[in-house]
Amino acid sequence: MTDITQFEERIAHLIRSVDDLSEVVARQAVEIDRLNRRVQMLMEREAEREATGGTLPLADERPPHW
């Protein structure tokens, strides 16, 4: 095998690796965007609940025997 052929093979493998990693990053970006929208929605929902005088979460309420 000539040096040129070896370099071409290595470059082909590197190109494939870069393409694979690019796909992974693109999928992660979509997932991060989706999760950011969900967190924002939950934050807005909680802010609205607090603004309307929502009740305390059960974990923060005093037991009835107090």
ZADO-1210 file (C-alpha; in nm, 4 decimals, padded with zeros to 6 digits):
<atoms>
<atom x="00.0000" y="00.0000" z="00.0000" code="MET" pos="1"/>
<atom x="00.1367" y="00.3368" z="-00.0894" code="THR" pos="2"/>
<atom x="00.1584" y="00.6257" z="00.1504" code="ASP" pos="3"/>
<atom x="-00.1017" y="00.8162" z="-00.0523" code="ILE" pos="4"/>
<atom x="-00.3502" y="00.5294" z="-00.0272" code="THR" pos="5"/>
<atom x="-00.2984" y="00.5076" z="00.3494" code="GLN" pos="6"/>
<atom x="-00.3558" y="00.8808" z="00.3842" code="PHE" pos="7"/>
<atom x="-00.6689" y="00.8611" z="00.1695" code="GLU" pos="8"/>
<atom x="-00.8044" y="00.5793" z="00.3877" code="GLU" pos="9"/>
<atom x="-00.7306" y="00.7708" z="00.7061" code="ARG" pos="10"/>
<atom x="-00.8930" y="01.0842" z="00.5666" code="ILE" pos="11"/>
<atom x="-01.2014" y="00.8830" z="00.4660" code="ALA" pos="12"/>
<atom x="-01.2285" y="00.7446" z="00.8199" code="HIS" pos="13"/>
<atom x="-01.1844" y="01.0914" z="00.9693" code="LEU" pos="14"/>
<atom x="-01.4502" y="01.2353" z="00.7396" code="ILE" pos="15"/>
<atom x="-01.6920" y="00.9615" z="00.8435" code="ARG" pos="16"/>
<atom x="-01.6157" y="01.0249" z="01.2113" code="SER" pos="17"/>
<atom x="-01.6744" y="01.3978" z="01.1702" code="VAL" pos="18"/>
<atom x="-02.0040" y="01.3329" z="00.9882" code="ASP" pos="19"/>
<atom x="-02.1172" y="01.0916" z="01.2621" code="ASP" pos="20"/>
<atom x="-02.0265" y="01.3383" z="01.5358" code="LEU" pos="21"/>
<atom x="-02.2019" y="01.6176" z="01.3503" code="SER" pos="22"/>
<atom x="-02.5223" y="01.4126" z="01.3455" code="GLU" pos="23"/>
<atom x="-02.4907" y="01.3482" z="01.7195" code="VAL" pos="24"/>
<atom x="-02.4417" y="01.7176" z="01.7920" code="VAL" pos="25"/>
<atom x="-02.7410" y="01.8095" z="01.5732" code="ALA" pos="26"/>
<atom x="-02.9647" y="01.5596" z="01.7588" code="ARG" pos="27"/>
<atom x="-02.8407" y="01.6881" z="02.0942" code="GLN" pos="28"/>
<atom x="-02.9133" y="02.0467" z="01.9914" code="ALA" pos="29"/>
<atom x="-03.2722" y="01.9513" z="01.9065" code="VAL" pos="30"/>
<atom x="-03.3104" y="01.7706" z="02.2397" code="GLU" pos="31"/>
<atom x="-03.1610" y="02.0626" z="02.4343" code="ILE" pos="32"/>
<atom x="-03.4014" y="02.3034" z="02.2636" code="ASP" pos="33"/>
<atom x="-03.6945" y="02.0767" z="02.3501" code="ARG" pos="34"/>
<atom x="-03.5856" y="02.0495" z="02.7124" code="LEU" pos="35"/>
<atom x="-03.5322" y="02.4256" z="02.7376" code="ASN" pos="36"/>
<atom x="-03.8879" y="02.4841" z="02.6140" code="ARG" pos="37"/>
<atom x="-04.0232" y="02.2374" z="02.8719" code="ARG" pos="38"/>
<atom x="-03.8286" y="02.4008" z="03.1558" code="VAL" pos="39"/>
<atom x="-03.9506" y="02.7437" z="03.0454" code="GLN" pos="40"/>
<atom x="-04.3101" y="02.6169" z="03.0365" code="MET" pos="41"/>
<atom x="-04.2742" y="02.4705" z="03.3863" code="LEU" pos="42"/>
<atom x="-04.1220" y="02.7920" z="03.5184" code="MET" pos="43"/>
<atom x="-04.4070" y="02.9953" z="03.3705" code="GLU" pos="44"/>
<atom x="-04.6626" y="02.7544" z="03.5136" code="ARG" pos="45"/>
<atom x="-04.5053" y="02.7777" z="03.8600" code="GLU" pos="46"/>
<atom x="-04.4848" y="03.1582" z="03.8427" code="ALA" pos="47"/>
<atom x="-04.8528" y="03.1711" z="03.7457" code="GLU" pos="48"/>
<atom x="-04.9447" y="02.9375" z="04.0306" code="ARG" pos="49"/>
<atom x="-04.7535" y="03.1548" z="04.2770" code="GLU" pos="50"/>
<atom x="-04.9072" y="03.4745" z="04.1386" code="ALA" pos="51"/>
<atom x="-05.2604" y="03.3413" z="04.1829" code="THR" pos="52"/>
<atom x="-05.1931" y="03.2561" z="04.5468" code="GLY" pos="53"/>
<atom x="-05.1619" y="02.8853" z="04.4905" code="GLY" pos="54"/>
<atom x="-05.1495" y="02.6574" z="04.7883" code="THR" pos="55"/>
<atom x="-04.8282" y="02.5355" z="04.9381" code="LEU" pos="56"/>
<atom x="-04.6969" y="02.2071" z="04.8083" code="PRO" pos="57"/>
<atom x="-04.7914" y="01.9215" z="05.0370" code="LEU" pos="58"/>
<atom x="-04.4317" y="01.8812" z="05.1492" code="ALA" pos="59"/>
<atom x="-04.4360" y="02.2394" z="05.2844" code="ASP" pos="60"/>
<atom x="-04.7712" y="02.2187" z="05.4641" code="GLU" pos="61"/>
<atom x="-04.7859" y="02.1644" z="05.8369" code="ARG" pos="62"/>
<atom x="-04.9430" y="01.8360" z="05.9450" code="PRO" pos="63"/>
<atom x="-05.3008" y="01.8710" z="06.0720" code="PRO" pos="64"/>
<atom x="-05.2063" y="01.7743" z="06.4297" code="HIS" pos="65"/>
<atom x="-04.9895" y="02.0890" z="06.4735" code="TRP" pos="66"/>
</atoms>
